[in-house]
Amino acid sequence: METDFTGHEGFIELDGVEKVFDVRRRKGRLRREKTQVRAVDGISFSVPRGEMVGYIGPNGAGKSTTIKMLTGILTPSGGRVRVAGIDPARERTRLAQRIGVVFGQRTTLWWDLPLRDSYRLMHRMYRIPDERFKVNMARCVDLLDLGGLLDVPVRQLSLGQRMRGDIAAALLHDPEVLYLDEPTIGLDVISKAKVRDFLRDLNAERGTTVLLTTHDLTDIEQLCKRVMVIDHGRLVYDGTPGGLHEVGESERTLVVDLERELPPVEVAGARVVKVEGPRQWLAFPASVSAAPLVAAVAQRYPLVDLSVREPDIEAVIAKMYADRSAL
């Protein structure tokens, strides 16, 4: 008898999940050798209903493979997966009514049709009640600023416009779970802000469970209270974004443009790592606020402009592994 994981302690459940692919590689002129690639290697975690979780790692770490198993696109080689009490691989059609999926690199919209027609097709595919469809459509169009785009063919939309269109499409049927795979990839600052604000409101108002994979640490820090790191198919961290920075001892960079060329800036809590004319780069711990540092620089130096650069996820994870291997 299956347990229904629709309560607080595990709306999404993975227990010892593995995914192994058979790969044939050429060996010599006529012979091919079969090898196995372990994309996901014994991952276990649970996500309560209504939680927004970041799921991050380097390219090839197993993030997308995990998402595909959670949606039923791929069947696990081992272990157990449940979403809302449903085995995704066995009941993919039933689960489809309860989940929404957005892949940043691929669209679910019809390329040559206006955005409005794609939504009408989804209205029929998901058999959404008319009134519910109208309400959800109006809400998504308003909050994602799609009003002027509904009659534009998808192929004519910019990447940011299409991404917002894809997110709306994934939400028209009121999914309980939303899987987002790189939803802000390639977006400009304004488009990223719109997508983040929408996701934040969606989670707060409707309690939608969100699993977010991204290479943008700002996405994680602004949206998620919990982050999981996967590398080489294994879960290597599960905690807060701040804790991730502490474990990886990562640093952010304050880029300072001064009125003129000066000796290296001296302020507490940061060190100069590069100087090019009036521009200087200051490194400081990613786990601390940039505000005191910015105030100190502005007070003591003739400042023209400044910006904060976030640490690279791959660098954070590489530091984590370097520390572990040194033990």
C-alpha positions in Angstrom: 0.0 0.0 0.0 1.4 3.4 -1.0 1.8 6.3 1.4 0.2 9.5 0.3 2.8 12.2 0.7 0.4 15.1 0.4 0.9 16.3 4.0 3.5 18.7 5.3 6.4 16.3 5.6 7.1 15.4 2.0 5.0 16.6 -0.9 7.9 15.6 -3.1 9.9 12.5 -1.9 13.0 10.9 -3.3 14.5 7.9 -1.5 17.8 6.5 -2.8 17.0 7.5 -6.4 19.4 6.5 -9.1 19.5 7.0 -12.9 22.0 5.1 -15.0 22.4 5.5 -18.8 24.0 2.9 -21.1 26.4 4.6 -23.4 28.1 2.9 -26.4 31.5 4.3 -27.3 33.5 3.3 -30.3 36.6 1.1 -29.5 38.6 0.5 -32.6 37.2 0.5 -36.1 34.5 -2.1 -35.8 33.8 -2.6 -32.1 31.7 -0.6 -29.7 32.0 -0.8 -26.0 29.0 -0.3 -23.7 29.7 1.7 -20.5 27.3 3.0 -17.9 27.0 6.7 -16.9 25.5 7.3 -13.4 23.7 10.6 -13.8 22.0 10.5 -10.4 23.6 8.4 -7.7 21.4 7.6 -4.6 19.7 10.9 -4.0 17.3 11.3 -1.1 15.3 14.4 0.0 11.8 15.6 0.7 10.2 18.9 0.0 7.1 20.0 2.1 4.1 21.4 0.4 4.4 25.1 -0.3 8.2 25.3 0.0 10.4 27.0 -2.6 13.7 25.2 -3.0 16.8 25.9 -5.1 18.3 22.8 -6.7 21.7 23.8 -8.1 25.0 22.4 -9.4 27.4 22.5 -12.3 26.5 21.5 -15.8 26.1 17.7 -16.0 25.6 17.3 -12.2 22.2 15.6 -12.6 19.8 18.5 -12.1 17.8 18.1 -15.3 17.8 14.3 -14.9 16.2 14.7 -11.5 13.5 17.0 -12.8 12.7 14.6 -15.7 12.3 11.8 -13.1 10.0 14.0 -11.0 7.8 14.7 -14.1 7.7 11.1 -15.3 9.7 11.8 -18.5 12.5 9.4 -17.2 12.1 6.3 -15.1 14.5 5.8 -12.2 17.0 3.0 -12.4 16.6 2.5 -8.7 15.1 4.0 -5.6 11.6 5.6 -5.1 10.0 8.8 -6.3 6.7 10.2 -5.2 5.1 13.6 -6.0 1.8 14.2 -4.2 1.6 10.5 -3.5 2.0 9.6 -7.2 4.7 7.6 -8.9 5.6 9.9 -11.8 6.8 7.2 -14.1 3.7 5.0 -13.7 1.1 7.7 -13.6 2.5 10.5 -15.8 -0.8 11.5 -17.2 -2.5 11.8 -13.8 0.4 13.7 -12.4 0.4 16.2 -15.4 -2.8 17.7 -14.1 -1.0 18.7 -10.8 2.4 19.9 -12.0 3.8 22.7 -14.2 7.2 22.6 -15.9 9.3 25.3 -17.5 12.6 24.5 -19.3 14.5 27.7 -19.9 16.2 26.3 -23.0 13.0 24.8 -24.6 9.6 26.2 -25.1 6.2 24.5 -24.6 4.5 27.1 -26.8 3.6 26.6 -30.4 6.3 28.4 -32.4 4.2 29.8 -35.3 1.0 30.6 -33.3 0.2 33.8 -31.4 0.6 33.5 -27.7 -3.1 33.6 -27.2 -3.7 30.6 -29.4 -1.1 28.5 -27.5 -3.0 29.3 -24.3 -6.3 28.3 -25.9 -4.8 24.9 -26.9 -3.7 24.4 -23.4 -7.2 25.3 -22.2 -8.4 22.3 -24.1 -5.5 19.9 -23.4 -5.8 20.3 -19.7 -9.6 20.5 -19.8 -9.5 23.6 -17.6 -13.0 24.9 -16.6 -13.8 28.0 -18.6 -14.2 30.4 -15.7 -11.0 29.1 -14.0 -9.1 29.5 -17.3 -10.3 33.1 -17.7 -9.3 34.0 -14.1 -5.9 32.4 -14.4 -5.2 33.8 -17.8 -6.1 37.4 -16.7 -3.9 37.1 -13.6 -0.9 35.7 -15.5 -1.2 38.3 -18.3 -1.4 41.1 -15.7 1.4 40.1 -13.4 3.8 38.9 -16.2 3.0 42.0 -18.4 1.9 39.9 -21.4 -1.1 42.1 -22.5 0.6 43.5 -25.6 2.1 40.2 -26.6 -1.0 37.9 -26.9 -1.4 38.3 -30.6 2.3 38.1 -31.4 3.6 34.7 -32.9 5.9 33.0 -30.4 8.8 33.0 -32.9 8.7 36.9 -32.9 9.0 37.1 -29.1 12.3 38.0 -27.4 13.8 35.5 -25.0 12.5 37.4 -22.0 9.0 37.7 -23.4 8.9 34.0 -24.4 10.1 33.0 -20.9 7.3 34.9 -19.3 4.9 33.4 -21.8 6.2 29.9 -20.9 5.7 30.5 -17.2 2.1 31.6 -17.7 1.4 28.5 -19.8 2.7 26.3 -17.0 0.3 27.9 -14.5 -3.0 28.1 -16.4 -4.2 24.8 -14.9 -3.3 25.7 -11.3 -0.5 23.2 -10.7 0.4 22.4 -7.1 4.0 21.9 -8.1 6.1 24.1 -10.4 9.5 22.8 -11.8 11.6 25.6 -13.2 14.8 24.7 -15.1 16.9 27.8 -15.7 13.9 30.2 -15.9 16.0 33.4 -16.0 18.7 32.2 -18.4 19.6 34.9 -20.9 17.2 37.4 -19.5 17.9 41.1 -19.0 17.8 42.7 -15.5 14.2 44.0 -15.9 12.8 40.6 -17.2 14.6 38.8 -14.4 13.0 41.1 -11.8 9.5 40.5 -13.2 9.9 36.8 -13.2 11.3 36.8 -9.6 8.5 39.0 -8.3 5.9 36.8 -10.0 7.3 33.6 -8.5 7.5 35.1 -5.1 3.9 36.2 -5.2 2.8 32.9 -6.6 4.4 31.0 -3.7 3.1 33.3 -1.0 -0.4 33.7 -2.3 -1.2 30.2 -3.6 1.2 28.1 -1.7 2.6 26.6 -4.9 5.5 24.2 -4.3 8.5 25.3 -6.4 11.7 23.5 -7.3 14.1 25.9 -9.0 17.3 24.9 -10.9 19.5 27.8 -11.9 23.1 29.0 -12.4 22.1 32.5 -11.0 22.8 32.6 -7.3 20.8 35.8 -7.1 17.7 33.8 -8.1 18.3 31.5 -5.2 19.1 34.2 -2.6 16.0 36.3 -3.5 13.5 33.4 -3.8 14.6 30.4 -1.7 15.1 29.8 2.0 16.5 26.4 1.2 19.1 25.3 -1.4 20.3 21.8 -2.3 23.5 21.3 -4.2 24.0 18.3 -6.5 27.4 17.3 -8.0 28.3 14.1 -9.9 24.8 12.9 -9.2 25.0 13.2 -5.4 23.5 15.6 -3.0 26.4 17.4 -1.3 24.6 20.2 0.5 21.1 20.9 1.9 20.6 24.0 3.9 20.3 27.8 3.7 21.8 29.9 0.9 23.9 31.7 3.6 25.2 28.4 4.9 26.2 27.4 1.4 28.5 30.5 1.2 30.0 29.7 4.6 30.7 26.1 3.6 32.2 27.1 0.3 33.9 30.2 1.8 32.7 32.0 -1.3 33.3 35.7 -2.0 31.4 38.4 -3.7 33.1 41.2 -5.6 32.5 44.9 -5.2 33.5 46.7 -8.4 34.3 50.4 -7.6 34.7 53.2 -10.2 36.6 56.2 -8.7 36.9 59.7 -10.1 40.6 59.2 -10.6 43.3 56.6 -10.2 44.2 56.1 -6.6 46.2 53.6 -4.4 44.3 50.4 -3.5 41.1 51.1 -1.4 41.4 50.3 2.3 38.2 49.4 4.1 37.5 46.8 6.8 36.1 43.5 5.7 37.4 43.5 2.1 40.6 43.3 0.1 41.5 44.7 -3.2 42.2 41.9 -5.7 42.6 43.9 -8.9 43.2 47.5 -10.0 42.8 48.9 -13.5 43.2 52.7 -13.6 40.3 54.3 -11.6 38.5 50.9 -11.4 39.1 48.6 -8.4 37.8 45.1 -7.5 37.3 44.3 -3.8 36.5 40.8 -2.6 34.5 40.2 0.5 32.7 37.2 2.1 29.4 36.3 0.3 27.7 35.5 3.6 27.9 39.1 4.8 25.9 42.2 3.7 27.5 44.5 1.1 25.8 47.6 2.6 28.4 48.5 5.3 31.2 48.1 2.8 29.4 50.3 0.2 28.8 53.0 2.8 32.5 52.9 3.9 33.8 53.3 0.3 31.3 56.1 -0.5 32.3 58.0 2.7 36.0 57.8 2.2 36.6 57.8 -1.5 35.5 59.9 -4.6 33.0 57.5 -6.0 31.5 57.5 -9.5 29.8 54.1 -9.6 29.8 50.7 -8.1 28.3 47.2 -8.6 28.3 43.9 -6.8 29.1 40.7 -8.6 27.8 37.4 -7.2 30.1 34.3 -6.8 29.9 31.7 -9.5 28.1 28.5 -8.4 30.8 26.3 -9.9 33.5 28.1 -8.0 31.6 27.6 -4.7 31.1 23.9 -5.3 34.8 23.5 -6.4 35.8 25.1 -3.1 33.6 22.7 -1.2 35.1 19.7 -2.9 38.7 21.0 -2.4 38.0 21.3 1.3 36.5 17.8 1.5 39.4 16.2 -0.3 41.9 17.8 1.9 40.4 16.2 5.0 
